[in-house]
Amino acid sequence: MAHLKVRWSSEMEEQLVALWQQRECLYNVSCKAYHNRNDRERSWAEIATAIDIPVEEVKTRATTLRTQYGKLLKARPSGSGGKPLTSKQKWINRSLMFLRKHVIQRATESTLPQSTKDALAAERDPFSDPDDDVSQMSEETSVEEQSSLHNDDDFSPSVSPARPAKKQKKSQSPDDIEMEKLKLLQQMAAAFQNGRNRPSAFSDSNFGAQVAEELRLI
């Protein structure tokens, strides 16, 4: 079943802002409870219950209002003229005054382009856990240390056992090899004929050994 988008009325937004302002852990980074995810989640749940709206919808609306307020502060510095504010902008500017110092403080913390700051204003707000950044930094440091160790290994001298030089054999064609075998067999036959008068065991063993040795050398 598709989730129906909540239609926020002026009364609902006023109630949200009032409950939001009462809970510093949702916007004041100097508040101890701000750094406790459980405290923040509990505060959002209390607001959602009071307004009778899903907690995710409450978080989304609060983020939208805060982002709009931050843009109003950047677009209209004190004493400057310009296009008149709409009634909704005047309400935001007046109702979210409690966020002023926190929005300004965060805007001056970074040297990123202005468009990037505006995008981060909504994402960095009290919905993220400050401890997550520390965890990520630890993981990156661990990866860098392991990479450094691997790089050090690259400079260590490597010792490989000396391999005996292999005797280069002259390449022969199949025809040459066959001729070598034929000559060898002829020589072996002649030698065998000459040694027939010797003891058979001695003669056969020598003949077999010689044939094997010659064939190995081909």
N, CA and C atoms as a LAMMPS dump frame, in Angstrom:
ITEM: TIMESTEP
0
ITEM: NUMBER OF ATOMS
654
ITEM: BOX BOUNDS ff ff ff
-5.0000000000000000e+02 5.0000000000000000e+02
-5.0000000000000000e+02 5.0000000000000000e+02
-5.0000000000000000e+02 5.0000000000000000e+02
ITEM: ATOMS id mol type element x y z
1 1 1 N 0.851 -1.198 0
2 1 2 C 0 0 0
3 1 3 C 0.882 1.241 0
4 2 1 N 0.667 2.163 -0.951
5 2 2 C 1.517 3.337 -1.097
6 2 3 C 1.34 4.267 0.096
7 3 1 N 2.468 4.877 0.492
8 3 2 C 2.434 5.794 1.626
9 3 3 C 1.941 7.152 1.15
10 4 1 N 0.899 7.677 1.768
11 4 2 C 0.335 8.959 1.381
12 4 3 C 1.15 10.089 1.986
13 5 1 N 1.468 11.069 1.157
14 5 2 C 2.25 12.208 1.621
15 5 3 C 1.399 13.08 2.532
16 6 1 N 1.996 13.512 3.619
17 6 2 C 1.284 14.335 4.602
18 6 3 C 1.151 15.764 4.082
19 7 1 N -0.025 16.309 4.206
20 7 2 C -0.262 17.706 3.839
21 7 3 C -0.168 18.544 5.117
22 8 1 N 0.877 19.375 5.172
23 8 2 C 1.122 20.161 6.366
24 8 3 C 0.315 21.462 6.324
25 9 1 N -0.429 21.69 7.387
26 9 2 C -1.152 22.956 7.529
27 9 3 C -0.289 23.921 8.336
28 10 1 N -0.676 25.179 8.356
29 10 2 C 0.068 26.177 9.129
30 10 3 C 0.067 25.834 10.614
31 11 1 N -1.08 25.344 11.108
32 11 2 C -1.17 24.977 12.52
33 11 3 C -0.223 23.822 12.854
34 12 1 N -0.137 22.851 11.957
35 12 2 C 0.743 21.699 12.194
36 12 3 C 2.207 22.133 12.209
37 13 1 N 2.579 23.039 11.31
38 13 2 C 3.961 23.522 11.271
39 13 3 C 4.29 24.34 12.513
40 14 1 N 3.348 25.14 12.968
41 14 2 C 3.575 25.918 14.189
42 14 3 C 3.761 25.002 15.393
43 15 1 N 2.969 23.936 15.444
44 15 2 C 3.103 22.981 16.543
45 15 3 C 4.451 22.261 16.466
46 16 1 N 4.858 21.913 15.262
47 16 2 C 6.156 21.261 15.075
48 16 3 C 7.289 22.152 15.554
49 17 1 N 7.262 23.419 15.14
50 17 2 C 8.333 24.345 15.514
51 17 3 C 8.374 24.556 17.024
52 18 1 N 7.203 24.661 17.655
53 18 2 C 7.157 24.87 19.106
54 18 3 C 7.766 23.682 19.849
55 19 1 N 7.394 22.475 19.449
56 19 2 C 7.942 21.276 20.091
57 19 3 C 9.422 21.103 19.779
58 20 1 N 9.808 21.479 18.597
59 20 2 C 11.212 21.391 18.176
60 20 3 C 12.079 22.319 19.026
61 21 1 N 11.623 23.543 19.228
62 21 2 C 12.392 24.513 19.995
63 21 3 C 12.593 24.066 21.443
64 22 1 N 11.644 23.318 21.982
65 22 2 C 11.743 22.861 23.367
66 22 3 C 12.802 21.77 23.559
67 23 1 N 13.271 21.201 22.493
68 23 2 C 14.218 20.071 22.582
69 23 3 C 15.55 20.461 21.951
70 24 1 N 16.449 20.999 22.769
71 24 2 C 17.741 21.486 22.273
72 24 3 C 18.6 20.382 21.663
73 25 1 N 18.362 19.151 22.072
74 25 2 C 19.181 18.054 21.556
75 25 3 C 18.986 17.851 20.056
76 26 1 N 17.973 18.518 19.478
77 26 2 C 17.692 18.36 18.052
78 26 3 C 18.331 19.446 17.189
79 27 1 N 19.005 20.432 17.825
80 27 2 C 19.605 21.497 17.009
81 27 3 C 20.842 22.133 17.63
82 28 1 N 21.039 22.001 18.937
83 28 2 C 22.162 22.655 19.612
84 28 3 C 23.314 21.666 19.793
85 29 1 N 24.374 21.856 19.033
86 29 2 C 25.494 20.904 19.08
87 29 3 C 26.237 20.954 20.412
88 30 1 N 26.093 22.052 21.151
89 30 2 C 26.761 22.149 22.451
90 30 3 C 25.992 21.421 23.549
91 31 1 N 24.787 20.98 23.223
92 31 2 C 23.987 20.22 24.186
93 31 3 C 24.514 18.786 24.273
94 32 1 N 24.681 18.295 25.479
95 32 2 C 25.229 16.948 25.666
96 32 3 C 24.366 15.884 24.998
97 33 1 N 23.055 16.04 25.088
98 33 2 C 22.143 15.044 24.518
99 33 3 C 22.168 15.038 22.995
100 34 1 N 22.682 16.115 22.39
101 34 2 C 22.747 16.168 20.926
102 34 3 C 23.597 15.029 20.373
103 35 1 N 24.603 14.629 21.123
104 35 2 C 25.525 13.593 20.66
105 35 3 C 25.051 12.188 21.03
106 36 1 N 23.862 12.091 21.562
107 36 2 C 23.292 10.787 21.905
108 36 3 C 22.158 10.477 20.931
109 37 1 N 22.397 9.501 20.062
110 37 2 C 21.405 9.162 19.038
111 37 3 C 20.063 8.764 19.661
112 38 1 N 20.115 8.021 20.741
113 38 2 C 18.868 7.567 21.375
114 38 3 C 18.028 8.739 21.882
115 39 1 N 18.693 9.73 22.468
116 39 2 C 17.964 10.903 22.959
117 39 3 C 17.307 11.661 21.807
118 40 1 N 18.024 11.793 20.716
119 40 2 C 17.466 12.514 19.573
120 40 3 C 16.274 11.768 18.97
121 41 1 N 16.438 10.465 18.809
122 41 2 C 15.343 9.675 18.235
123 41 3 C 14.102 9.71 19.131
124 42 1 N 14.336 9.679 20.439
125 42 2 C 13.213 9.736 21.371
126 42 3 C 12.499 11.09 21.272
127 43 1 N 13.249 12.157 21.105
128 43 2 C 12.644 13.489 20.989
129 43 3 C 11.819 13.616 19.715
130 44 1 N 12.338 13.082 18.612
131 44 2 C 11.57 13.122 17.363
132 44 3 C 10.288 12.289 17.48
133 45 1 N 10.395 11.169 18.16
134 45 2 C 9.214 10.315 18.337
135 45 3 C 8.155 11.021 19.18
136 46 1 N 8.586 11.781 20.182
137 46 2 C 7.634 12.524 21.018
138 46 3 C 6.898 13.585 20.199
139 47 1 N 7.639 14.265 19.335
140 47 2 C 7.009 15.282 18.485
141 47 3 C 6.02 14.636 17.521
142 48 1 N 6.438 13.515 16.924
143 48 2 C 5.568 12.816 15.969
144 48 3 C 4.273 12.356 16.629
145 49 1 N 4.392 11.881 17.862
146 49 2 C 3.2 11.426 18.587
147 49 3 C 2.266 12.593 18.905
148 50 1 N 2.856 13.714 19.284
149 50 2 C 2.041 14.882 19.639
150 50 3 C 1.289 15.434 18.431
151 51 1 N 1.921 15.394 17.264
152 51 2 C 1.272 15.924 16.057
153 51 3 C 0.46 14.851 15.349
154 52 1 N 0.69 13.609 15.722
155 52 2 C 0.02 12.467 15.099
156 52 3 C 0.413 12.337 13.619
157 53 1 N 1.733 12.358 13.397
158 53 2 C 2.301 12.238 12.048
159 53 3 C 3.5 11.291 12.141
160 54 1 N 3.746 10.458 11.128
161 54 2 C 4.903 9.558 11.158
162 54 3 C 6.2 10.318 11.425
163 55 1 N 7.075 9.698 12.199
164 55 2 C 8.296 10.372 12.626
165 55 3 C 9.173 10.781 11.446
166 56 1 N 9.228 9.977 10.383
167 56 2 C 10.049 10.332 9.228
168 56 3 C 9.52 11.586 8.544
169 57 1 N 8.209 11.741 8.524
170 57 2 C 7.608 12.943 7.947
171 57 3 C 7.968 14.174 8.781
172 58 1 N 7.997 13.99 10.093
173 58 2 C 8.365 15.095 10.983
174 58 3 C 9.813 15.51 10.738
175 59 1 N 10.707 14.531 10.635
176 59 2 C 12.121 14.831 10.388
177 59 3 C 12.304 15.55 9.055
178 60 1 N 11.609 15.06 8.036
179 60 2 C 11.735 15.659 6.706
180 60 3 C 11.256 17.107 6.698
181 61 1 N 10.129 17.352 7.368
182 61 2 C 9.593 18.721 7.399
183 61 3 C 10.513 19.653 8.169
184 62 1 N 11.048 19.179 9.272
185 62 2 C 11.964 20.005 10.064
186 62 3 C 13.209 20.35 9.251
187 63 1 N 13.718 19.387 8.512
188 63 2 C 14.893 19.628 7.678
189 63 3 C 14.59 20.657 6.599
190 64 1 N 13.42 20.555 5.983
191 64 2 C 13.026 21.506 4.94
192 64 3 C 12.921 22.923 5.497
193 65 1 N 12.298 23.059 6.661
194 65 2 C 12.147 24.384 7.269
195 65 3 C 13.502 24.981 7.632
196 66 1 N 14.363 24.154 8.164
197 66 2 C 15.688 24.658 8.544
198 66 3 C 16.478 25.093 7.314
199 67 1 N 16.401 24.325 6.233
200 67 2 C 17.105 24.683 5.005
201 67 3 C 16.59 26.005 4.448
202 68 1 N 15.275 26.187 4.452
203 68 2 C 14.69 27.437 3.958
204 68 3 C 15.124 28.619 4.827
205 69 1 N 15.192 28.383 6.126
206 69 2 C 15.616 29.454 7.036
207 69 3 C 17.076 29.828 6.777
208 70 1 N 17.915 28.821 6.578
209 70 2 C 19.322 29.1 6.293
210 70 3 C 19.501 29.895 5.009
211 71 1 N 18.714 29.587 3.98
212 71 2 C 18.798 30.331 2.722
213 71 3 C 18.343 31.777 2.901
214 72 1 N 17.338 31.981 3.743
215 72 2 C 16.874 33.345 4
216 72 3 C 17.963 34.166 4.687
217 73 1 N 18.693 33.562 5.611
218 73 2 C 19.765 34.281 6.304
219 73 3 C 20.886 34.656 5.346
220 74 1 N 21.204 33.777 4.409
221 74 2 C 22.293 34.049 3.47
222 74 3 C 21.867 35.053 2.402
223 75 1 N 20.609 34.968 1.984
224 75 2 C 20.14 35.825 0.893
225 75 3 C 19.821 37.244 1.344
226 76 1 N 19.504 37.428 2.629
227 76 2 C 19.095 38.745 3.116
228 76 3 C 19.902 39.126 4.35
229 77 1 N 21.165 39.561 4.152
230 77 2 C 21.934 40.033 5.302
231 77 3 C 21.292 41.28 5.909
232 78 1 N 21.624 41.535 7.146
233 78 2 C 20.985 42.633 7.885
234 78 3 C 21.185 43.966 7.169
235 79 1 N 20.1 44.722 7.015
236 79 2 C 20.183 46.054 6.428
237 79 3 C 20.153 46.086 4.92
238 80 1 N 20.026 44.959 4.254
239 80 2 C 20.042 44.935 2.791
240 80 3 C 18.627 45.001 2.252
241 81 1 N 18.498 45.546 1.057
242 81 2 C 17.202 45.604 0.42
243 81 3 C 16.997 44.37 -0.424
244 82 1 N 16.022 44.443 -1.347
245 82 2 C 15.784 43.303 -2.207
246 82 3 C 14.31 43.013 -2.323
247 83 1 N 14.016 41.865 -2.9
248 83 2 C 12.632 41.459 -3.105
249 83 3 C 11.937 41.24 -1.764
250 84 1 N 10.74 41.755 -1.607
251 84 2 C 10.02 41.588 -0.326
252 84 3 C 9.771 40.115 -0.018
253 85 1 N 9.772 39.799 1.254
254 85 2 C 9.529 38.423 1.678
255 85 3 C 8.048 38.075 1.557
256 86 1 N 7.793 36.822 1.261
257 86 2 C 6.415 36.333 1.25
258 86 3 C 5.963 36.116 2.687
259 87 1 N 4.66 35.903 2.856
260 87 2 C 4.139 35.674 4.206
261 87 3 C 4.737 34.406 4.813
262 88 1 N 4.947 33.379 3.981
263 88 2 C 5.531 32.132 4.495
264 88 3 C 6.985 32.353 4.903
265 89 1 N 7.725 33.133 4.112
266 89 2 C 9.12 33.421 4.453
267 89 3 C 9.221 34.251 5.73
268 90 1 N 8.296 35.179 5.895
269 90 2 C 8.292 35.968 7.131
270 90 3 C 8.022 35.077 8.341
271 91 1 N 7.104 34.137 8.169
272 91 2 C 6.801 33.227 9.28
273 91 3 C 8.016 32.368 9.626
274 92 1 N 8.685 31.844 8.607
275 92 2 C 9.884 31.024 8.84
276 92 3 C 10.962 31.852 9.522
277 93 1 N 11.162 33.072 9.029
278 93 2 C 12.203 33.941 9.582
279 93 3 C 11.934 34.271 11.04
280 94 1 N 10.676 34.403 11.381
281 94 2 C 10.291 34.743 12.754
282 94 3 C 10.256 33.502 13.662
283 95 1 N 9.704 32.414 13.183
284 95 2 C 9.486 31.235 14.023
285 95 3 C 10.763 30.437 14.284
286 96 1 N 11.691 30.471 13.345
287 96 2 C 12.919 29.678 13.495
288 96 3 C 14.099 30.507 13.985
289 97 1 N 13.807 31.631 14.616
290 97 2 C 14.87 32.482 15.131
291 97 3 C 15.766 31.728 16.12
292 98 1 N 15.207 30.738 16.802
293 98 2 C 16.007 29.978 17.779
294 98 3 C 17.132 29.187 17.105
295 99 1 N 17.055 29.01 15.788
296 99 2 C 18.1 28.281 15.059
297 99 3 C 19.188 29.203 14.513
298 100 1 N 19.018 30.506 14.655
299 100 2 C 19.88 31.468 13.968
300 100 3 C 21.362 31.236 14.236
301 101 1 N 21.757 31.214 15.499
302 101 2 C 23.186 31.097 15.793
303 101 3 C 23.744 29.741 15.382
304 102 1 N 22.908 28.724 15.389
305 102 2 C 23.378 27.39 15.012
306 102 3 C 23.553 27.28 13.5
307 103 1 N 22.646 27.905 12.751
308 103 2 C 22.761 27.892 11.288
309 103 3 C 23.952 28.725 10.84
310 104 1 N 24.142 29.906 11.433
311 104 2 C 25.263 30.772 11.065
312 104 3 C 26.583 30.106 11.415
313 105 1 N 26.65 29.486 12.588
314 105 2 C 27.879 28.819 13.018
315 105 3 C 28.272 27.726 12.038
316 106 1 N 27.33 26.942 11.606
317 106 2 C 27.635 25.844 10.693
318 106 3 C 28.007 26.358 9.31
319 107 1 N 27.404 27.469 8.911
320 107 2 C 27.709 28.01 7.586
321 107 3 C 29.136 28.516 7.5
322 108 1 N 29.72 28.948 8.636
323 108 2 C 31.078 29.474 8.63
324 108 3 C 32.123 28.423 8.941
325 109 1 N 31.712 27.197 9.206
326 109 2 C 32.673 26.146 9.539
327 109 3 C 33.382 25.611 8.31
328 110 1 N 32.793 25.766 7.148
329 110 2 C 33.336 25.145 5.939
330 110 3 C 33.724 26.188 4.915
331 111 1 N 34.733 25.874 4.096
332 111 2 C 35.151 26.746 3.004
333 111 3 C 34.663 26.215 1.668
334 112 1 N 33.703 25.315 1.686
335 112 2 C 33.145 24.756 0.459
336 112 3 C 32.334 25.814 -0.278
337 113 1 N 32.082 25.602 -1.592
338 113 2 C 31.232 26.54 -2.336
339 113 3 C 29.866 26.687 -1.688
340 114 1 N 29.224 27.822 -1.945
341 114 2 C 27.949 28.112 -1.298
342 114 3 C 26.885 27.074 -1.63
343 115 1 N 26.875 26.599 -2.881
344 115 2 C 25.865 25.609 -3.27
345 115 3 C 26.035 24.316 -2.488
346 116 1 N 27.28 23.961 -2.205
347 116 2 C 27.536 22.741 -1.439
348 116 3 C 27.102 22.917 0.01
349 117 1 N 27.335 24.096 0.556
350 117 2 C 26.904 24.351 1.936
351 117 3 C 25.389 24.228 2.066
352 118 1 N 24.665 24.754 1.077
353 118 2 C 23.203 24.678 1.129
354 118 3 C 22.727 23.236 1.11
355 119 1 N 23.403 22.407 0.305
356 119 2 C 22.995 21 0.22
357 119 3 C 23.292 20.265 1.514
358 120 1 N 24.407 20.634 2.16
359 120 2 C 24.793 19.949 3.393
360 120 3 C 23.977 20.42 4.59
361 121 1 N 23.366 21.593 4.482
362 121 2 C 22.624 22.131 5.626
363 121 3 C 21.523 21.198 6.064
364 122 1 N 20.887 20.543 5.084
365 122 2 C 19.79 19.627 5.408
366 122 3 C 20.302 18.266 5.837
367 123 1 N 21.415 17.823 5.248
368 123 2 C 21.881 16.461 5.496
369 123 3 C 22.642 16.333 6.809
370 124 1 N 23.274 17.411 7.229
371 124 2 C 24.118 17.333 8.403
372 124 3 C 23.355 17.537 9.699
373 125 1 N 22.085 17.969 9.601
374 125 2 C 21.308 18.325 10.792
375 125 3 C 21.123 17.142 11.724
376 126 1 N 20.367 17.307 12.794
377 126 2 C 20.419 16.345 13.889
378 126 3 C 20.025 14.926 13.552
379 127 1 N 19.933 14.551 12.292
380 127 2 C 19.531 13.182 11.97
381 127 3 C 20.735 12.275 11.826
382 128 1 N 21.919 12.838 11.711
383 128 2 C 23.129 12.022 11.564
384 128 3 C 23.847 11.938 12.889
385 129 1 N 24.568 10.839 13.082
386 129 2 C 25.274 10.601 14.336
387 129 3 C 26.681 11.153 14.22
388 130 1 N 27.091 12.111 15.095
389 130 2 C 28.442 12.661 15.023
390 130 3 C 29.505 11.599 15.18
391 131 1 N 29.193 10.506 15.891
392 131 2 C 30.197 9.469 16.092
393 131 3 C 30.5 8.723 14.813
394 132 1 N 29.626 8.781 13.803
395 132 2 C 29.866 8.064 12.558
396 132 3 C 31.096 8.588 11.851
397 133 1 N 31.337 9.927 11.937
398 133 2 C 32.505 10.496 11.284
399 133 3 C 33.784 9.968 11.892
400 134 1 N 33.796 9.825 13.225
401 134 2 C 34.979 9.301 13.895
402 134 3 C 35.253 7.878 13.463
403 135 1 N 34.186 7.063 13.363
404 135 2 C 34.341 5.675 12.937
405 135 3 C 34.893 5.59 11.533
406 136 1 N 34.385 6.46 10.637
407 136 2 C 34.853 6.428 9.258
408 136 3 C 36.314 6.839 9.175
409 137 1 N 36.714 7.861 9.962
410 137 2 C 38.105 8.296 9.964
411 137 3 C 39.021 7.185 10.444
412 138 1 N 38.575 6.408 11.441
413 138 2 C 39.377 5.302 11.945
414 138 3 C 39.575 4.243 10.885
415 139 1 N 38.496 3.956 10.134
416 139 2 C 38.605 2.948 9.08
417 139 3 C 39.551 3.407 7.986
418 140 1 N 39.469 4.724 7.6
419 140 2 C 40.347 5.226 6.558
420 140 3 C 41.799 5.201 7.015
421 141 1 N 42.034 5.553 8.306
422 141 2 C 43.392 5.52 8.825
423 141 3 C 43.949 4.112 8.796
424 142 1 N 43.11 3.123 9.159
425 142 2 C 43.554 1.731 9.145
426 142 3 C 43.944 1.295 7.747
427 143 1 N 43.147 1.718 6.751
428 143 2 C 43.455 1.347 5.363
429 143 3 C 44.756 1.989 4.922
430 144 1 N 44.976 3.278 5.324
431 144 2 C 46.204 3.954 4.94
432 144 3 C 47.419 3.292 5.575
433 145 1 N 47.297 2.865 6.846
434 145 2 C 48.42 2.208 7.505
435 145 3 C 48.766 0.9 6.826
436 146 1 N 47.731 0.121 6.462
437 146 2 C 47.99 -1.141 5.778
438 146 3 C 48.634 -0.9 4.428
439 147 1 N 48.176 0.159 3.726
440 147 2 C 48.764 0.469 2.426
441 147 3 C 50.216 0.864 2.583
442 148 1 N 50.519 1.64 3.674
443 148 2 C 51.895 2.048 3.915
444 148 3 C 52.79 0.851 4.169
445 149 1 N 52.288 -0.119 4.931
446 149 2 C 53.073 -1.318 5.203
447 149 3 C 53.363 -2.08 3.93
448 150 1 N 52.376 -2.169 3.054
449 150 2 C 52.59 -2.87 1.789
450 150 3 C 53.612 -2.137 0.935
451 151 1 N 53.566 -0.789 0.964
452 151 2 C 54.52 -0.029 0.176
453 151 3 C 55.934 -0.214 0.692
454 152 1 N 56.093 -0.31 2.035
455 152 2 C 57.42 -0.543 2.593
456 152 3 C 57.98 -1.868 2.131
457 153 1 N 57.108 -2.859 1.991
458 153 2 C 57.577 -4.17 1.545
459 153 3 C 58.126 -4.112 0.136
460 154 1 N 57.623 -3.151 -0.663
461 154 2 C 58.068 -3.081 -2.048
462 154 3 C 59.533 -2.685 -2.141
463 155 1 N 60.058 -1.938 -1.104
464 155 2 C 61.428 -1.485 -1.143
465 155 3 C 62.401 -2.473 -0.501
466 156 1 N 61.908 -3.518 0.132
467 156 2 C 62.79 -4.489 0.762
468 156 3 C 63.456 -5.333 -0.302
469 157 1 N 64.785 -5.599 -0.158
470 157 2 C 65.495 -6.391 -1.178
471 157 3 C 64.933 -7.791 -1.25
472 158 1 N 64.754 -8.256 -2.444
473 158 2 C 64.247 -9.612 -2.65
474 158 3 C 65.393 -10.521 -3.05
475 159 1 N 65.466 -11.661 -2.398
476 159 2 C 66.532 -12.628 -2.66
477 159 3 C 65.905 -13.854 -3.274
478 160 1 N 66.321 -14.169 -4.461
479 160 2 C 65.806 -15.356 -5.14
480 160 3 C 66.943 -16.339 -5.355
481 161 1 N 66.705 -17.617 -5.152
482 161 2 C 67.757 -18.625 -5.31
483 161 3 C 68.262 -18.665 -6.738
484 162 1 N 69.585 -18.804 -6.843
485 162 2 C 70.201 -18.877 -8.169
486 162 3 C 69.809 -20.173 -8.85
487 163 1 N 69.456 -20.048 -10.089
488 163 2 C 69.071 -21.227 -10.846
489 163 3 C 70.217 -21.656 -11.757
490 164 1 N 70.485 -22.931 -11.788
491 164 2 C 71.571 -23.408 -12.664
492 164 3 C 71.234 -23.142 -14.116
493 165 1 N 72.243 -22.697 -14.836
494 165 2 C 72.033 -22.41 -16.253
495 165 3 C 71.772 -23.696 -17.015
496 166 1 N 70.76 -23.626 -17.852
497 166 2 C 70.427 -24.803 -18.636
498 166 3 C 71.185 -24.772 -19.957
499 167 1 N 71.655 -25.917 -20.313
500 167 2 C 72.407 -26.043 -21.553
501 167 3 C 71.459 -25.881 -22.732
502 168 1 N 71.821 -24.917 -23.581
503 168 2 C 70.989 -24.68 -24.744
504 168 3 C 71.164 -25.799 -25.749
505 169 1 N 70.062 -26.388 -26.117
506 169 2 C 70.102 -27.452 -27.108
507 169 3 C 69.831 -26.873 -28.488
508 170 1 N 70.586 -27.334 -29.419
509 170 2 C 70.409 -26.893 -30.795
510 170 3 C 69.109 -27.477 -31.334
511 171 1 N 68.298 -26.608 -31.867
512 171 2 C 67.021 -27.088 -32.39
513 171 3 C 67.237 -27.953 -33.618
514 172 1 N 66.498 -29.05 -33.657
515 172 2 C 66.595 -29.979 -34.777
516 172 3 C 65.22 -30.193 -35.375
517 173 1 N 65.244 -30.456 -36.685
518 173 2 C 63.988 -30.751 -37.362
519 173 3 C 63.601 -32.193 -37.091
520 174 1 N 62.335 -32.559 -37.264
521 174 2 C 61.908 -33.958 -37.059
522 174 3 C 62.695 -34.95 -37.907
523 175 1 N 63.042 -34.55 -39.129
524 175 2 C 63.811 -35.459 -39.998
525 175 3 C 65.193 -35.726 -39.432
526 176 1 N 65.827 -34.647 -38.897
527 176 2 C 67.159 -34.832 -38.315
528 176 3 C 67.106 -35.765 -37.119
529 177 1 N 66.054 -35.625 -36.293
530 177 2 C 65.93 -36.482 -35.109
531 177 3 C 65.762 -37.94 -35.512
532 178 1 N 64.952 -38.179 -36.532
533 178 2 C 64.741 -39.559 -36.99
534 178 3 C 66.038 -40.165 -37.516
535 179 1 N 66.832 -39.337 -38.241
536 179 2 C 68.122 -39.832 -38.75
537 179 3 C 69.059 -40.169 -37.603
538 180 1 N 69.034 -39.317 -36.544
539 180 2 C 69.879 -39.578 -35.381
540 180 3 C 69.493 -40.899 -34.737
541 181 1 N 68.194 -41.14 -34.605
542 181 2 C 67.738 -42.392 -33.996
543 181 3 C 68.15 -43.601 -34.832
544 182 1 N 68.026 -43.456 -36.168
545 182 2 C 68.388 -44.569 -37.053
546 182 3 C 69.866 -44.903 -36.941
547 183 1 N 70.702 -43.845 -36.941
548 183 2 C 72.142 -44.071 -36.802
549 183 3 C 72.456 -44.72 -35.462
550 184 1 N 71.765 -44.243 -34.417
551 184 2 C 72.003 -44.793 -33.085
552 184 3 C 71.645 -46.271 -33.037
553 185 1 N 70.519 -46.639 -33.627
554 185 2 C 70.11 -48.042 -33.613
555 185 3 C 71.085 -48.914 -34.398
556 186 1 N 71.597 -48.354 -35.5
557 186 2 C 72.583 -49.108 -36.277
558 186 3 C 73.86 -49.327 -35.469
559 187 1 N 74.29 -48.266 -34.773
560 187 2 C 75.488 -48.393 -33.944
561 187 3 C 75.271 -49.373 -32.8
562 188 1 N 74.076 -49.306 -32.211
563 188 2 C 73.783 -50.203 -31.107
564 188 3 C 73.724 -51.657 -31.58
565 189 1 N 73.177 -51.853 -32.786
566 189 2 C 73.11 -53.221 -33.318
567 189 3 C 74.499 -53.784 -33.555
568 190 1 N 75.394 -52.916 -34.085
569 190 2 C 76.765 -53.368 -34.334
570 190 3 C 77.467 -53.674 -33.024
571 191 1 N 77.27 -52.787 -32.046
572 191 2 C 77.92 -53.016 -30.752
573 191 3 C 77.386 -54.275 -30.098
574 192 1 N 76.084 -54.488 -30.236
575 192 2 C 75.496 -55.689 -29.646
576 192 3 C 76.048 -56.954 -30.306
577 193 1 N 76.242 -56.872 -31.641
578 193 2 C 76.784 -58.03 -32.361
579 193 3 C 78.201 -58.333 -31.905
580 194 1 N 78.99 -57.279 -31.684
581 194 2 C 80.375 -57.476 -31.257
582 194 3 C 80.457 -58.013 -29.843
583 195 1 N 79.454 -57.712 -29.037
584 195 2 C 79.536 -58.14 -27.639
585 195 3 C 78.767 -59.402 -27.352
586 196 1 N 78.386 -60.142 -28.343
587 196 2 C 77.596 -61.349 -28.099
588 196 3 C 78.385 -62.415 -27.352
589 197 1 N 79.745 -62.393 -27.502
590 197 2 C 80.556 -63.413 -26.835
591 197 3 C 80.709 -63.123 -25.348
592 198 1 N 80.29 -61.923 -24.863
593 198 2 C 80.402 -61.581 -23.439
594 198 3 C 79.222 -62.185 -22.685
595 199 1 N 79.3 -62.263 -21.344
596 199 2 C 78.17 -62.796 -20.557
597 199 3 C 76.897 -62.022 -20.89
598 200 1 N 75.786 -62.768 -21.068
599 200 2 C 74.538 -62.156 -21.552
600 200 3 C 73.998 -61.088 -20.609
601 201 1 N 74.057 -61.335 -19.315
602 201 2 C 73.515 -60.368 -18.344
603 201 3 C 74.234 -59.038 -18.448
604 202 1 N 75.619 -59.147 -18.544
605 202 2 C 76.431 -57.938 -18.625
606 202 3 C 76.181 -57.224 -19.937
607 203 1 N 76.101 -57.986 -20.994
608 203 2 C 75.928 -57.425 -22.326
609 203 3 C 74.576 -56.743 -22.463
610 204 1 N 73.534 -57.401 -22.015
611 204 2 C 72.184 -56.829 -22.136
612 204 3 C 72.025 -55.562 -21.313
613 205 1 N 72.589 -55.595 -20.108
614 205 2 C 72.438 -54.423 -19.246
615 205 3 C 73.185 -53.238 -19.816
616 206 1 N 74.412 -53.472 -20.307
617 206 2 C 75.175 -52.37 -20.892
618 206 3 C 74.494 -51.833 -22.136
619 207 1 N 73.966 -52.746 -22.944
620 207 2 C 73.293 -52.334 -24.176
621 207 3 C 72.058 -51.488 -23.861
622 208 1 N 71.279 -51.95 -22.891
623 208 2 C 70.073 -51.201 -22.516
624 208 3 C 70.403 -49.836 -21.962
625 209 1 N 71.435 -49.76 -21.119
626 209 2 C 71.823 -48.486 -20.527
627 209 3 C 72.321 -47.524 -21.581
628 210 1 N 73.102 -48.043 -22.519
629 210 2 C 73.64 -47.185 -23.565
630 210 3 C 72.535 -46.648 -24.468
631 211 1 N 71.581 -47.529 -24.835
632 211 2 C 70.458 -47.085 -25.672
633 211 3 C 69.656 -45.985 -24.963
634 212 1 N 69.4 -46.201 -23.682
635 212 2 C 68.637 -45.206 -22.928
636 212 3 C 69.357 -43.873 -22.863
637 213 1 N 70.683 -43.929 -22.645
638 213 2 C 71.46 -42.703 -22.54
639 213 3 C 71.482 -41.949 -23.865
640 214 1 N 71.674 -42.675 -24.952
641 214 2 C 71.722 -42.033 -26.262
642 214 3 C 70.376 -41.415 -26.638
643 215 1 N 69.303 -42.125 -26.363
644 215 2 C 67.974 -41.584 -26.678
645 215 3 C 67.669 -40.337 -25.848
646 216 1 N 68.157 -40.324 -24.611
647 216 2 C 67.935 -39.15 -23.768
648 216 3 C 68.644 -37.918 -24.304
649 217 1 N 69.806 -38.116 -24.914
650 217 2 C 70.584 -36.995 -25.425
651 217 3 C 70.042 -36.428 -26.726
652 218 1 N 69.184 -37.192 -27.411
653 218 2 C 68.667 -36.696 -28.701
654 218 3 C 67.627 -35.603 -28.457
